[in-house]
Amino acid sequence: MKPWRERGRWRSRPRALGTATARAGLAALTLVLAGGEACAGPPALPRVASLSVCADQLVLALAAPEQIVSLSFQARDPALSLLAGRARGFARNRGSAEEVLKAGAQVVIGDAGLNAATLDLLTRLGVRTHALGLHTDLAAVDRETARVAALIGRPAEGAALIAAGRALHAAVAADPAAGTVATAAPPARPVVAAYLTPGGGSAGRDTFVDTLMREVGLDNLGARLGRTGWGPLDLELLVRHPPDRFVTSFFENAPPSRQRLSSRHPVLRRLLARTPPTVVESRAWVCSSWILAEAARQLARARAPLDLPGDGHSGPGDRP
């Protein structure tokens, strides 16, 4: 058995939600994001740059357009960025201090892991910076949203984004039919779901994938088997403990040979032939930030009855 040591962060158009409550939550989040484009801030607002796709999501959601002087080179990638459309027209950078200094950034947001050296240099040069962490609980996500919003002079926008995200999380968690079909009854027992990425990566306890699975009422196979953190889910374990559902993600970003689950081991192909996969867009949980509300909405579809027609047993998966 391979050691459970790998760690990483691992995105089709959202399907209508099952109830008015969940639809209202999604609408509220959409209105908050749309409002960010129209609201021009006062001249005193600091100029902002982001160094990573995760930082882009917060900057694009919170900052006034005139504040943004540079985004990461991945900001317009629709496979990775939930707000790729909004990123058009902004300058992009490759994560260097020189680029954002030349752009005149007064506040720079980046990833603690990817951009640590650049952020440290910028801090020593007098630029205000913030390093985004990898969070496993939604309260920490909200705290970071509030902190970034305050740093760029947009606390009200931060509070609105947090409130809209909480409303969508609550609607999805409380509604057994959210993301499925209006007439679907909740399953008699929790659906056991196995999270899978192209390289065989999965998620156990203490990951945001597990947090969201529990939120929407799924039983995470990795956690059920005592796994903690990010790492592989061995094929022999899947054979001995077959899940009710596969939750797949990041295959659209994988090399062509790995883009389809059916290209993998024949035993896995047989498992997938009888186990319906649910696809969560990579861009919905490529970061542990406010975008996880959309990931939860998509993930809730895995609670659907297992004998629904069109579940995509032999295809790439039930897409959002």
C-alpha positions as CSV (number, residue, x, y, z in Angstrom):
1,M,0.0,0.0,0.0
2,K,1.3,3.4,-0.9
3,P,2.0,5.8,2.0
4,W,-0.6,8.5,2.6
5,R,1.7,11.4,2.1
6,E,0.8,13.3,-1.1
7,R,-0.8,16.7,-0.7
8,G,-2.2,19.1,-3.2
9,R,-5.1,21.2,-4.3
10,W,-7.2,20.1,-6.9
11,R,-13.5,22.2,-12.0
12,S,-19.2,22.9,-17.1
13,R,-21.9,25.1,-16.3
14,P,-23.9,24.9,-13.0
15,R,-27.0,22.9,-13.1
16,A,-30.2,24.4,-11.7
17,L,-30.7,23.7,-7.9
18,G,-33.4,21.5,-6.6
19,T,-35.3,24.1,-4.6
20,A,-36.1,27.8,-4.4
21,T,-34.0,28.1,-1.2
22,A,-30.9,26.9,-2.8
23,R,-31.6,28.9,-5.9
24,A,-31.9,32.0,-3.8
25,G,-28.6,31.3,-2.1
26,L,-26.8,31.0,-5.5
27,A,-28.6,34.2,-6.8
28,A,-27.4,36.1,-3.7
29,L,-23.8,35.1,-4.3
30,T,-24.1,36.0,-8.0
31,L,-25.5,39.4,-7.1
32,V,-22.7,40.1,-4.7
33,L,-20.1,39.2,-7.4
34,A,-21.9,41.3,-10.1
35,G,-22.0,44.3,-7.7
36,G,-18.2,44.2,-7.4
37,E,-17.9,45.2,-11.1
38,A,-20.2,48.2,-10.9
39,C,-19.1,49.8,-7.6
40,A,-16.3,52.2,-8.0
41,G,-14.4,52.9,-4.8
42,P,-13.0,56.2,-3.6
43,P,-9.6,57.4,-5.0
44,A,-7.9,56.4,-1.7
45,L,-8.3,52.7,-2.3
46,P,-5.0,50.9,-2.6
47,R,-3.7,49.5,-5.9
48,V,-3.9,45.7,-5.7
49,A,-2.1,42.8,-7.5
50,S,-2.5,39.0,-7.2
51,L,0.2,36.4,-7.8
52,S,-1.8,33.2,-8.0
53,V,-5.2,31.9,-9.3
54,C,-6.4,31.6,-5.8
55,A,-5.5,35.2,-5.0
56,D,-7.2,36.2,-8.3
57,Q,-10.5,34.8,-7.1
58,L,-10.5,37.1,-4.0
59,V,-9.2,40.1,-5.7
60,L,-11.7,39.9,-8.6
61,A,-14.6,39.3,-6.1
62,L,-13.7,42.0,-3.7
63,A,-11.7,44.8,-5.3
64,A,-13.1,47.7,-7.4
65,P,-11.9,47.3,-11.0
66,E,-9.8,50.5,-10.9
67,Q,-7.9,49.1,-7.9
68,I,-6.6,46.1,-9.9
69,V,-3.2,46.6,-11.5
70,S,-2.2,43.0,-12.2
71,L,-3.5,39.5,-11.9
72,S,-1.8,36.1,-12.2
73,F,-1.1,34.6,-15.6
74,Q,-3.8,32.0,-14.9
75,A,-6.6,34.5,-14.1
76,R,-8.3,34.1,-17.6
77,D,-8.1,30.3,-17.7
78,P,-11.7,29.1,-17.5
79,A,-10.6,25.7,-16.3
80,L,-9.0,27.1,-13.2
81,S,-10.6,30.5,-12.5
82,L,-14.3,30.8,-11.5
83,L,-14.1,34.5,-12.5
84,A,-12.1,34.0,-15.7
85,G,-14.5,36.2,-17.7
86,R,-14.1,39.1,-15.3
87,A,-10.3,38.9,-15.6
88,R,-10.3,40.0,-19.2
89,G,-8.7,43.4,-19.8
90,F,-6.4,43.3,-16.7
91,A,-2.6,43.0,-17.0
92,R,-1.2,39.7,-15.9
93,N,2.0,38.7,-14.2
94,R,4.2,35.6,-13.7
95,G,4.5,36.0,-10.0
96,S,7.6,38.2,-9.8
97,A,8.2,41.1,-7.4
98,E,9.5,43.2,-10.3
99,E,6.3,42.9,-12.3
100,V,4.0,44.0,-9.5
101,L,6.3,46.8,-8.3
102,K,6.4,48.1,-11.9
103,A,2.6,48.0,-12.0
104,G,2.5,50.2,-8.9
105,A,0.9,47.7,-6.5
106,Q,0.4,48.8,-2.9
107,V,-1.1,45.6,-1.8
108,V,-0.1,42.1,-3.1
109,I,-2.0,38.9,-2.4
110,G,-0.4,35.5,-3.1
111,D,-0.3,31.9,-1.9
112,A,1.7,31.0,1.2
113,G,3.2,28.0,-0.6
114,L,3.6,29.2,-4.1
115,N,4.6,32.8,-3.6
116,A,6.3,32.9,-0.2
117,A,9.7,34.2,-1.4
118,T,8.1,36.9,-3.5
119,L,5.8,38.0,-0.8
120,D,8.6,38.1,1.7
121,L,10.7,40.3,-0.6
122,L,7.8,42.7,-1.3
123,T,7.1,43.0,2.5
124,R,10.8,44.0,3.1
125,L,10.4,46.6,0.3
126,G,7.4,48.1,2.2
127,V,4.5,46.6,0.2
128,R,1.6,45.3,2.1
129,T,1.1,41.6,1.4
130,H,-1.1,38.7,2.5
131,A,-0.3,35.0,2.0
132,L,-3.4,32.8,1.5
133,G,-3.4,29.6,3.5
134,L,-4.9,26.2,2.8
135,H,-8.0,25.9,5.0
136,T,-10.1,22.9,6.1
137,D,-13.0,24.7,7.8
138,L,-15.4,27.3,6.4
139,A,-15.0,29.6,9.4
140,A,-11.3,30.0,8.5
141,V,-12.3,30.7,4.9
142,D,-14.6,33.5,6.0
143,R,-11.9,35.0,8.3
144,E,-9.4,35.2,5.4
145,T,-12.0,36.7,3.1
146,A,-12.6,39.4,5.8
147,R,-8.9,40.0,6.2
148,V,-8.2,40.5,2.5
149,A,-11.3,42.7,2.1
150,A,-10.0,44.9,5.0
151,L,-6.5,45.0,3.5
152,I,-7.7,46.3,0.2
153,G,-10.2,48.8,1.7
154,R,-13.4,46.9,0.9
155,P,-14.7,45.5,4.2
156,A,-18.4,45.9,3.2
157,E,-17.8,43.9,0.1
158,G,-16.1,41.2,2.2
159,A,-19.0,41.0,4.6
160,A,-21.5,40.7,1.7
161,L,-19.4,37.9,0.0
162,I,-19.2,36.0,3.3
163,A,-23.0,36.4,3.9
164,A,-23.9,35.2,0.4
165,G,-21.5,32.2,0.7
166,R,-22.9,31.2,4.0
167,A,-26.4,31.4,2.7
168,L,-25.6,29.1,-0.2
169,H,-23.7,26.6,2.0
170,A,-26.7,26.5,4.4
171,A,-29.2,26.0,1.6
172,V,-27.2,23.1,0.1
173,A,-26.6,21.5,3.4
174,A,-30.2,21.7,4.6
175,D,-31.9,20.6,1.4
176,P,-31.8,16.9,0.6
177,A,-32.8,17.6,-3.0
178,A,-30.4,20.4,-3.7
179,G,-28.5,19.8,-6.9
180,T,-30.4,16.7,-7.8
181,V,-34.1,16.6,-8.9
182,A,-37.1,18.1,-7.1
183,T,-38.8,14.7,-6.6
184,A,-35.8,12.8,-5.3
185,A,-36.1,11.4,-1.8
186,P,-33.0,11.6,0.4
187,P,-31.1,8.3,0.5
188,A,-31.8,5.8,3.3
189,R,-28.2,6.0,4.5
190,P,-25.3,8.4,3.8
191,V,-23.9,7.9,0.3
192,V,-20.3,6.7,0.5
193,A,-18.3,8.7,-2.0
194,A,-14.7,8.4,-3.1
195,Y,-12.9,11.5,-4.3
196,L,-10.5,10.8,-7.2
197,T,-8.1,12.9,-9.4
198,P,-6.2,11.9,-12.5
199,G,-3.1,10.8,-10.6
200,G,-5.1,8.7,-8.2
201,G,-5.1,11.4,-5.6
202,S,-7.8,11.6,-3.0
203,A,-8.7,13.2,0.3
204,G,-9.2,12.0,3.9
205,R,-10.0,13.9,7.1
206,D,-8.6,17.4,7.6
207,T,-9.2,18.5,4.0
208,F,-11.7,20.9,2.6
209,V,-13.0,18.0,0.4
210,D,-14.0,16.1,3.5
211,T,-15.5,19.2,5.1
212,L,-17.7,19.7,2.1
213,M,-18.7,16.1,1.8
214,R,-19.8,16.1,5.4
215,E,-21.6,19.4,4.9
216,V,-23.8,17.9,2.0
217,G,-24.3,14.6,3.8
218,L,-21.8,12.3,2.0
219,D,-19.7,9.8,3.7
220,N,-16.1,10.3,2.5
221,L,-14.5,6.9,1.8
222,G,-11.0,8.2,2.5
223,A,-12.0,9.4,6.0
224,R,-14.1,6.3,6.6
225,L,-10.9,4.2,6.0
226,G,-9.0,6.4,8.6
227,R,-7.0,8.4,6.0
228,T,-5.9,12.0,6.9
229,G,-4.9,14.7,4.6
230,W,-4.2,14.5,0.8
231,G,-2.8,11.3,-0.8
232,P,-3.5,8.3,-3.1
233,L,-6.4,6.0,-2.7
234,D,-5.0,2.6,-3.7
235,L,-6.9,0.5,-6.2
236,E,-7.0,-2.5,-3.9
237,L,-8.8,-0.4,-1.3
238,L,-11.4,0.6,-3.9
239,V,-11.9,-3.0,-4.8
240,R,-12.3,-4.1,-1.1
241,H,-14.4,-1.0,-0.2
242,P,-16.3,0.0,-3.3
243,P,-18.0,3.4,-3.0
244,D,-21.6,4.3,-3.9
245,R,-20.3,7.2,-5.9
246,F,-17.1,8.5,-7.3
247,V,-16.5,12.3,-7.1
248,T,-14.0,13.2,-9.8
249,S,-12.2,16.5,-10.5
250,F,-9.3,17.9,-12.4
251,F,-9.5,15.5,-15.3
252,E,-10.1,18.3,-17.7
253,N,-6.7,19.7,-16.8
254,A,-4.8,16.4,-17.1
255,P,-2.7,15.2,-20.0
256,P,-4.7,13.6,-22.8
257,S,-3.8,10.1,-21.7
258,R,-5.4,10.8,-18.3
259,Q,-8.3,13.0,-19.2
260,R,-10.8,10.1,-19.2
261,L,-11.2,7.8,-16.2
262,S,-11.8,4.9,-18.7
263,S,-8.1,5.2,-19.8
264,R,-6.9,3.9,-16.5
265,H,-6.6,0.4,-15.0
266,P,-9.2,-2.2,-16.3
267,V,-10.3,-2.9,-12.7
268,L,-11.0,0.8,-12.2
269,R,-12.9,0.8,-15.5
270,R,-15.1,-2.0,-14.2
271,L,-15.7,-0.1,-11.0
272,L,-16.6,3.0,-12.9
273,A,-19.0,1.1,-15.2
274,R,-21.2,0.3,-12.2
275,T,-20.4,3.3,-9.9
276,P,-21.8,6.6,-11.1
277,P,-19.3,9.4,-11.0
278,T,-20.2,13.0,-10.1
279,V,-17.9,15.7,-11.6
280,V,-17.1,18.8,-9.6
281,E,-15.4,21.5,-11.7
282,S,-11.8,22.0,-10.8
283,R,-12.2,25.7,-10.7
284,A,-14.9,25.4,-8.0
285,W,-12.4,24.1,-5.4
286,V,-8.9,24.7,-6.8
287,C,-8.6,27.0,-3.7
288,S,-10.0,26.8,-0.2
289,S,-11.7,30.2,-0.5
290,W,-15.2,31.6,-1.0
291,I,-15.5,29.5,-4.2
292,L,-16.1,26.4,-2.1
293,A,-19.8,27.4,-1.8
294,E,-20.1,26.6,-5.6
295,A,-18.2,23.3,-5.0
296,A,-20.6,22.3,-2.3
297,R,-23.5,23.0,-4.7
298,Q,-22.1,20.8,-7.3
299,L,-21.0,18.1,-4.8
300,A,-24.6,17.8,-3.5
301,R,-25.6,16.2,-6.7
302,A,-23.8,13.0,-5.6
303,R,-26.6,12.5,-3.1
304,A,-29.0,11.6,-5.9
305,P,-30.6,8.2,-5.9
306,L,-28.2,5.7,-7.5
307,D,-30.6,4.4,-10.1
308,L,-31.5,7.7,-11.7
309,P,-31.3,7.5,-15.5
310,G,-28.5,9.4,-17.2
311,D,-26.1,9.1,-14.3
312,G,-23.3,8.7,-16.8
313,H,-22.1,5.2,-15.6
314,S,-20.0,4.7,-18.7
315,G,-19.2,8.3,-19.4
316,P,-16.9,10.9,-17.9
317,G,-19.3,11.7,-15.1
318,D,-22.4,13.6,-14.0
319,R,-21.3,17.1,-14.8
320,P,-22.6,20.4,-13.2
